Amino acid sequence: MWIKLLKDRDFTPPDDRRVTVAYRAGMEVSVKRAWGMILIAEGSAEEISTPPRPLGDADGDGHDDATGQFVEGNKVARRRKRPAT
C-alpha cells in the first residue's frame, strides 16, 4: 500500500519491536498494509494511489528492459563521457 505521511513519525511495527522507521512529513512510500492501516488510523498518513512506473521499466528493477540502461523518471539516464586526461 502507498501512503503519504502528514507529519513526522517514528514508527515501531507491532510485529517486530526491534525495528523503528523514521518517516518525515511529505514522504510518499510503499509500506506493508498492516503498517499503513495503523498510520492512517492514528492520523499520521493518508492512502494514495500507486505511482506509475517509468517508461520502459515493466519489471520495476529501475533499468530499461530493452537497453539495460538505468531509467530516471520517464527518461533514460545518459552517462556523461569523462574528459580525456
C-alpha positions as a LaTeX table, in Angstrom:
\begin{tabular}{lrrr}
\hline
Residue & $x$ (\AA) & $y$ (\AA) & $z$ (\AA) \\
\hline
Met1 & 0.00 & 0.00 & 0.00 \\
Trp2 & 1.22 & 3.52 & $-0.79$ \\
Ile3 & 0.85 & 6.27 & 1.80 \\
Lys4 & 1.72 & 9.95 & 2.15 \\
Leu5 & 2.93 & 11.00 & 5.59 \\
Leu6 & 1.15 & 14.03 & 7.02 \\
Lys7 & 3.54 & 14.57 & 9.93 \\
Asp8 & 6.92 & 13.35 & 11.16 \\
Arg9 & 6.59 & 9.96 & 12.82 \\
Asp10 & 8.91 & 7.34 & 14.28 \\
Phe11 & 7.03 & 4.08 & 13.72 \\
Thr12 & 7.71 & 0.79 & 15.50 \\
Pro13 & 5.71 & $-2.04$ & 13.92 \\
Pro14 & 3.82 & $-4.22$ & 16.40 \\
Asp15 & 5.09 & $-7.44$ & 14.75 \\
Asp16 & 8.80 & $-6.55$ & 15.18 \\
Arg17 & 9.58 & $-4.28$ & 18.12 \\
Arg18 & 13.31 & $-4.31$ & 17.25 \\
Val19 & 12.68 & $-2.02$ & 14.25 \\
Thr20 & 11.88 & 1.70 & 14.21 \\
Val21 & 11.33 & 3.54 & 10.93 \\
Ala22 & 11.63 & 7.34 & 10.82 \\
Tyr23 & 9.07 & 8.83 & 8.45 \\
Arg24 & 9.09 & 12.53 & 7.58 \\
Ala25 & 6.09 & 14.68 & 6.62 \\
Gly26 & 5.50 & 14.69 & 2.86 \\
Met27 & 7.17 & 11.34 & 2.17 \\
Glu28 & 5.30 & 9.07 & $-0.26$ \\
Val29 & 6.30 & 5.48 & 0.47 \\
Ser30 & 5.21 & 1.89 & $-0.01$ \\
Val31 & 4.56 & 0.09 & 3.29 \\
Lys32 & 3.04 & $-3.17$ & 4.48 \\
Arg33 & $-0.77$ & $-2.88$ & 4.50 \\
Ala34 & $-0.91$ & $-3.53$ & 8.28 \\
Trp35 & 1.57 & $-0.68$ & 8.90 \\
Gly36 & $-0.32$ & 1.66 & 6.59 \\
Met37 & $-3.63$ & 0.97 & 8.30 \\
Ile38 & $-2.11$ & 1.77 & 11.70 \\
Leu39 & $-0.56$ & 5.04 & 10.45 \\
Ile40 & $-3.83$ & 6.07 & 8.73 \\
Ala41 & $-5.92$ & 5.22 & 11.81 \\
Glu42 & $-3.82$ & 7.46 & 14.04 \\
Gly43 & $-3.89$ & 10.34 & 11.53 \\
Ser44 & $-0.20$ & 10.27 & 10.61 \\
Ala45 & $-0.76$ & 9.31 & 6.96 \\
Glu46 & $-3.25$ & 9.08 & 4.10 \\
Glu47 & $-3.51$ & 6.40 & 1.44 \\
Ile48 & $-2.53$ & 7.45 & $-2.09$ \\
Ser49 & $-2.71$ & 5.70 & $-5.44$ \\
Thr50 & 0.28 & 3.73 & $-6.67$ \\
Pro51 & 2.63 & 5.98 & $-8.69$ \\
Pro52 & 3.23 & 4.99 & $-12.32$ \\
Arg53 & 6.38 & 3.10 & $-13.25$ \\
Pro54 & 8.89 & 4.81 & $-15.54$ \\
Leu55 & 8.53 & 4.14 & $-19.27$ \\
Gly56 & 10.41 & 1.06 & $-20.43$ \\
Asp57 & 10.65 & $-0.44$ & $-16.95$ \\
Ala58 & 7.92 & $-3.09$ & $-16.95$ \\
Asp59 & 9.55 & $-5.29$ & $-14.30$ \\
Gly60 & 10.27 & $-2.43$ & $-11.88$ \\
Asp61 & 14.01 & $-3.04$ & $-11.48$ \\
Gly62 & 14.99 & 0.55 & $-12.39$ \\
His63 & 16.51 & $-0.36$ & $-15.76$ \\
Asp64 & 15.07 & $-0.05$ & $-19.28$ \\
Asp65 & 14.08 & $-3.57$ & $-20.34$ \\
Ala66 & 15.28 & $-3.14$ & $-23.94$ \\
Thr67 & 18.63 & $-1.41$ & $-23.39$ \\
Gly68 & 19.54 & $-2.22$ & $-19.78$ \\
Gln69 & 20.21 & 1.48 & $-19.09$ \\
Phe70 & 19.16 & 3.00 & $-15.78$ \\
Val71 & 15.76 & 4.72 & $-16.05$ \\
Glu72 & 15.44 & 8.07 & $-14.27$ \\
Gly73 & 11.82 & 9.25 & $-14.06$ \\
Asn74 & 10.46 & 8.86 & $-17.58$ \\
Lys75 & 13.85 & 9.45 & $-19.22$ \\
Val76 & 16.73 & 7.11 & $-19.81$ \\
Ala77 & 19.75 & 8.43 & $-17.90$ \\
Arg78 & 22.72 & 9.10 & $-20.15$ \\
Arg79 & 26.23 & 8.60 & $-18.89$ \\
Arg80 & 28.45 & 11.61 & $-19.26$ \\
Lys81 & 31.70 & 11.00 & $-21.04$ \\
Arg82 & 34.74 & 11.66 & $-18.94$ \\
Pro83 & 37.15 & 14.18 & $-20.38$ \\
Ala84 & 40.32 & 12.69 & $-21.80$ \\
Thr85 & 43.30 & 13.06 & $-19.50$ \\
\hline
\end{tabular}
